[in-house]
Amino acid sequence: MTATTPVGASPTATPTPAAPGAATGPGRRLDAALLARLVSGVTATGEPTTVTAPFTGEPLVSLPRSTADDVQAAYAAARAAQAAWAATPVRDRSAVLAQLHDLVLSRRDEVLDILQWETGKARGHAFEEVLEVAACAQHFSRRAPRLLAPHRRSGAFPVLTRAVESRRPKGVVCVITPWNYPLALSDDVLPALVAGNAVVQKPDTQTALSALWLRELAIEAGLPSDLWQVVLGGRDAIGDPLVDGANFIAFTGSTTAGRTIAARAGQRLIGCSLELGGKNPMVVLADADVDKAARGAVRACFNNAGQLCVSIERIYVDRSVHDAFVRAFAGEVNRLRLGATLDYTTDMGSLTYQRQLDAVRAHVDDAVSRGATVLAGGKPRPDLGPLFHEPTVLTDVTPDMALYRDETFGPVVAIYPVDGDDAAVAAANDTEYGLNASVWSRDAGRARAVAARIDAGTVNINEGYASAYGSQGAPMGGMKASGLGRRHGDEGLLKLTEPQTVASQHLLGFDPPRFLGPDRYATVLTHTLTALKRLHIR
């Protein structure tokens, strides 16, 4: 038996990691002392719940659930600690993130094991989370001192008015993170903290250990422990108290849940940032390098078994290269190695939840029953583990099929031929979503022109998603039903602050001097404004 199985190979029994408690081999256990420390970081007094490992379906860890009272206690502790933190010089706050960057990288193997046990993803895909959170910490540790420093702005009158913009923290930020990228998406906490806020985070219970691990490292890096509170529980139990206690909400998850959060935040007149769903397109132009595009599409579609908000689910290929692309892409997919190993020998791991496997099967079965053609994959793989599904490529997909418009959030992609760039752009934009897109061409200028016409918050050229998402200095987020606000870039930090303008007036004010009178003063001001415009002073 081998540790991995290519998609195109005949199904074989593949050994899976043993549950924590097994002592040897690829199923090395998660350290019991580490688990105990992490679990102690949850603010919770409710009944515990058991998290199972996607690789095996066996118990992984028991976690306490928070009550509404626990959420209120978390907010009280965070708020009490926030004032002193806001008064801490921003360079000292930034130093915590700089130290966190080093700790994350030096202890990456520890969190890679945690990520794989919690999510079932391949180790290479888990490593992308490590890179993301380290890069985020480094970026904001360097940018925060300049962005948060007071800045002079144009006054009402040159010289006579001095206007200064300062940035004040929101207070306590609620960060709600999903299960698919539990470490990487916890990095929303980092700009909130360096901006002078406290944080109450609610990670998904299935993947809470990764968030708790990052919190532990932040405390080791010098963060006061009360500033970062973690609560666990379902929306029905603690959803309303979470929103009602916050000064700002950063949410990553479904569009349906995002709309609910935005409505409740709006009632309280607080801000929110929402990264929501996507049905992301990839466009392969007539002059694209077909083999390169096929290889890039594999990672864009099947990273983390397709459980990625920016992953590609629709591929539009110019008809002139359609057949060549399909052959190359199907061949690449059939060579992917599936398996449950705690090393880098697998290309794709497991789905995380049974409901995701059910959704994938429902979309594939519906499409096939209505005439879609399966070019690769198409089946669950219970021989590998309870939640495995093959990476699946479909053609002949039509609008009456559920996966034509609905987000699958799994390892399924449909390929469509198109006639020319205009048709490709129109097809790419034919969706309620607008999160991410990808354009492939040998001509970067042509690709950029196409990209500028696609309604998506990020568009990658000759890459699926990582070029844009990994650019920490550039904003990342969605248009249309894919969300509000941005993470990364300057906006990813400044959205977590309240701008305040302090303006002082010197010598002349806004009331006319007695020696001029209102009529003459109005004339003087009119001539003054005209002169300032001509001199390009204002």
N, C-alpha and C positions, 0 to 999 in steps of 0.2 A: 504494500500500500504506500501511496505517496501523500505528502502533506497538503498538496494542492491538486486541483483538477481543472484542466482547461475546459472552457465552455463547450467547445466542439467535440470533446472526448466523450466516450461512453461513461455513464455514471458509475463511480466506484465508491466504496466506503472509504471515508477519509477521517482520520483521527481528529478529534476536537480537543481543545484544551480542557483539562479537568477543572472543576469548580475550585474557588479559593479553598485552600485546605490541602489540595494535592501538592506534593512536595517537589516533584521533579519534572523535567522535560519541558516542552513548549507551554504546558499549562501551569507554569510557576504561579504560586498563589500571591495574592495581595497581602501584604504584611498586616497581621492582626493589630499590632500597636498603631500603625499608620491609620487603619480604618477607625479605630477607637478615637484617635485624636481628631480626625476629620469630622466624625459624627458629632463630637462634643461641640463643634462650632455652630450647630443649628440652634436657633431660638425656637424651642418647641416643647410642649408639655402633653401633646395629644398621643393617641395610641400609635404604636409603630406600624410601619408597612414594610413588606419584604420586596426588595428589588431583585429581579432575576437576571442572569447573564444571557444576552441574546445568542451567544455562541452555543450554549448548552441547554438553556431553559431551566437551569438549576439555581437555587438561591445564591445571591451574591452578597447582600448586606441588608441589615434591618435598619431602617431610618425612622426617626420620630416625625410625626406630623404636627404642624403648627395649628393653633386655634386663632380665632379672631383676637382674643386677648393677647396671645403671643405676638401677633403682628403689631398691636398697639404698644406692647412692651419694647419690641424691636425699634419702633419709631421713636419712642421716648428715649431709649439709650443712645440712638444715633443722633438725635437732636441735641441731647445734652453734651455730646462730644464734639459736635460740629462747630460751635462758636470758637473754641480754642484752635481747632484745625484751620478755620478760615483766617484766623489772626496769625497763623504760622507763615513765615515768608514763603513765597511761591518757589523760590529756589530750594528750600528745604523740602517742600512737598515733592518737587521734581526729583530730588535725590532719592526718594523712596522708589519711584518708578525706575530710575536708572539701576538701582540695586536689584529690583525685582527682575529686570531684564536678564541680569547675570544669573540669578538663582534659577529662573525658568530653564535657561539653556543648560546649566550645569546639572540639573536634576530631571532632564527630559525623559530618561528611560523610565523613571518612576511614574510620571504622568502618562506616558505612552501605554504602559500596562493598564492604568486606570481607565484611560479612554477606550481601549479595546474591550476591556471587560464590560464597561457600561454600555457601549454603543454597538459593538460587534464589527466595527469598521476595520479595514486593513491598516497595518502599521504605517505604511507610507502616507495614507490619508490622515491618520492621526498626527503624524509629524507636521503636516501643514498647519494644524492648530497651534502647535508649539511655536512655529515660525511666526504666525499671525500675532499671537499675544506678546511675544518678545519684541517684534517690530513695533507694535502699538505702544508698548511701554517706552521704548527708546524714542520713538517719534515725539510723543507728548512730553516726555521729560525734557527734551531739547526745545520744543516750541512754546511750551506753556509760559516761561518767564517773559518772553517778548509779547505774546498774545494777551497776557493778563496784566501787563504793565499799563499804567495810565497813559493816554495818548491825547496830545493837543489836537483840537478840531477847529475848523473855521468858525470864528465868532460872528455875531450879528454885524459888528463893525470892526474892520481891521484895526489892530492896536488897541482900540477902546474896549473891546470885549475879549475876554479870555475864557475859552470853553475847553473843558477837559473831560474826556470820556474814561470812566473806570468800569471795571468788571467785578460784579459781586456774585458770589455763589448763590444758586437757587435755594439751597438749604439742605433738604434730604431728597435724594433722587431714588426713585423706585426703578430697579432694573429687572425686567422679566425676561428670562433667557430660555430657549428651547432645548430639546434633547439632541438635535442632530450635530451641532458643533458646540458642545457645552463649555469647552475651554476658550475657543476662539471668540465666541460671542459674549463671554463674560468680560471681554476687554472693554465693553461699554462702561464698566465700572471704573476703569483707569482714568479716562478724562474727567469723569465726574469727581473723582477724588482729588486729582491735581488742581482742579478748579476751585477747591475749597469746600466741596460738599461732603456730606455723609451719604451712605448708600444703604438701602434695604433691598437685597436681591432675593428674587424667587426663581431659582433654577427649576427645571423639570426634575421631579423626584427621581426618575430613572437614571439621570446623569448628574446628580447633585455632587458626587464625590469630586468630580473635576473642578467645579466651582469652589468647593471647600478647600481643595488643594491649593488653588491659586490664592485664596484668602489667607491660608496659612503662610504661604511664601511672602505675601505682602506684609503681614505682621512681622515676619522674620526680617524683612527689609526695613522695618521701622515704622510701619503704620500703626497707630493706636487701634487696638482691637475693636473697640466699640463703634468705630467709624464705619465698619463694614459688617452689617448684620445679614444673616441668611435665614430665611423662613421657607418652609416646605408645606405643600398642600394643594388641593384642587381649587379650581376657579370658584366652585359653589361655596366652598368653606371659607376661603380667605381672599377671594378676588376683590370684593368691594372694599374691605378694610385696607387692602394694598393701595388701591387707587385713591381712596379718601384720605390717607395719611401723607401722601407725597406732595412735594412742591414741583415735581417734574417726573414724567414717566418715559422710560426708554424700553420699548417692547420689540421683540422679534418673534414672529409667529404667523399664524394664519390671518388672512384678510378679514374673515368673519370676526375673529376675536379682536383684531385691531380696530374695527369699526365700533365695537362695543366699548373698548377702552377710550377711544377718541371721544365718543359721546359723553361718557361719564366725566372725562377730564374737562370737556367743554362746559359742562354744568358747573364745575368748580373754577373755571377760568384759569386753569393751569396748562402749561405746555406739554406736548408729548412728541416723541419721535418714534415712528413705526416703520420697521422693515418687514414687509408682508410677502405674500405669495408671488409666484412667477410662472409663466409658461414660456420659457426663454427660447428665442430663435437663434439659429446659426445659419448664415448665408454663405454659400460657396459660389463665388463668381466664376465666369467662364474662363478666366485666366489664372485661376488658383492652381497651386501645386497640389494635385489630388492626393498623392500619398501623404504629404505633410498634413493636409486637412483631415484626412482619415485618422491619422495618429492623434492629432489634436482633439478630434471629436470624441475619441475614446475616453480621454481624461475629462473632457467637458461634460460628457453625459453620465459617466459611471463612477466618478469619484464619490466615495462614501455611499456606494450603491444607489446613486442618484438622489440621495436624501440631502440635497443642498439647494438652498433657495435660488442660487444663481446658476444651477446646472442647466444644460441644454436638453429640451424635450422635443424641439421641432427643428428639422434641418431642411432648408430650401436650397436645392442644387440646380444650377443652370443646366438646362436640358442637354447642352453640348457635352458636358462632362459628367452627367448624372450616372450613367451606367458604370463608368470607370470608378467613380467615387463609391458607389454602392458595393462593387466588388472589393475594393480596397478596404472599406470600412467593415464589411461583414467578416473579411479575413482577419482583421485586427481584433475584432470582438471575439471571434471563435478561439483566438489564441490566449485570451485572458485566463489567468489562473485564479480559481475561486478556492477559498479555504479559511479555516479558523486556526491561525497560527500567530503566536506573539513574536513574529519576526517579519522580515521584509520579503518573504518568499511568495506572498500572495498579492494579486493585483486588485482583488475586490473581496470584501468580507460579507457580512450578514446585514440584513435589515435589522432595525432596532426593536420594533414593536410588531405584534401580530396584526394589528390594524393596518400597518403599512403593507405587510405581505398580502393581506386580504384586498386592499385597494389596488395593488399591482395586479393581482390575479383577476380581479373584476374588470380592470381596464383591458388587459390582454384578451381575456375570454370574450368580452363584448366585441372587441375589434375583430377578432378571428371569426366569430359567429356571423358578423356582418360583411365578411369578405376580405379582411386585411390579410396580407401575406407575411409570414414570419421568416425573416432572413437569417436570424441568429437568435439563439436562446429560446425564450418563450415558456419556460417551465420552472416551477419551484424545485429546490434541490434538498429535500429532507435527508438525503444521505450525507450531506455535509453538516447539517445542523437544522434546528427547527424553523429558522427564519431566513434561510437562504433562497434567493431567486436568481436565475441566470440573467445576465445582461441581455436585453432583448431589443432587436431591431425590427421595425415593421415598415411595410410599404402598403400602398393601396388603401390608405386611411382616408375616410370620408367624413363630412361634417355630421353625419348621423351617429358617429361613434363617440363615446364619452370622452376618450382621451384626445379627441381632436381639439377641444378647447379647455377641458378641465385639467388642472395640475395633477400629475400622477404622484410626484415626489417619491420616485423609485427608479429602478434601472430599466427604463423603457423610453425609447425614442422612435419617432416616426420621420421618414424621409419623403420629401415631396419634390418632383421636378417643377421648375419654373422657367419661363421664357424671358430672360433679360433682367436687368437690374431693377427696372421699375416694378415688374411683377414680384420680384423678391422682396422689395421694400414694402409693397402693399400687403403681401402675405405676412411678413414679419410683424406689421403693425395691426393685423387683424386679430386683436385680443384685448381683453379688458386690462391686462397686466402690462407693466413696463419696467421691469427690474433690470435685466441684463440681456445683452445680445452679443453676437460674435460675427465678424465678417472676415472672409478669407480671399486673398487676392495677391498676385505677385506685384501689383501696382499699389503702393501704399497711398498715393494720392487718390486713386479711384476708390479704394476701400474707405478712406476717410470721408469722401463725399457721400458714399452710401451710408456710412455710420451716422453722419449728421442728420440723415432723414429718418432714422429709426427712433421711435418713441420709447427710449429706455434710459434709465439713470446712468448706466454704464454700458459702454460698447467696447469690445476688445477686437483688435485687428490681428489676425493670425495667431490667436490664442482664444481659449474658451471663456475664462473668467478671471484667471489669476493676475493678468497684467493690470487690470483696473482695480480689483479688490486688494491686491498687494501694494498698490501705490498709496502709502499712508498719507502723503501730502495732498491727495486729491479726494474730493467728497465721493461717498458711495451711498446710494439709496435708490428708491423707486419712484417712477411716475405712475399716474393713473391709479389703479387699484393695488399697486405694489407698495404704497406707503406714503409717509410724510417725513420730511426732515432727512438728514444725512448723518452717517457716521464717517469717521476719518476726516482728514483735511482740517482746516481752521474751523469750519462750521461744526465739526464733531466735538470740538471743545467749547466754542463760544455759545452753542445752543444751551449749554448747561450753566450759563451765567445770566445775570440780569445787568444790562448796560445802564449806567447812571451818568448823566451829564451834570456837571457843576460848572456854571458860567458866572463870571464876575464882571461887572461893568465898571469902567474907569473913566474919570473926567466927565464926559458928556453922557447923559442918559437918554431915555426915550421921550421924555417930556420936553417940549420946546423951551429953550432959554427965554427968560423974560425980555431980553433985549432984542429978540428976533420976532417973537409972536408966532402963532401957529401957521399962518399963511406963508410967511417968509421961510419958516423952518421946513415946511413941506417942500418948498421950491429948492432949498439947499439940499435936502435929502435926495430929491429927484436928480439933481445935477451930480450929486456924489455917486449915486448908484450907476448912473450912465458912465461916469468917468472910470469907475472901478471895472466895469465890464470891458471898456475899451483898453484898459491897461492890463486886462487878464488877471486882475487881483482877486476877483470874485466870480 
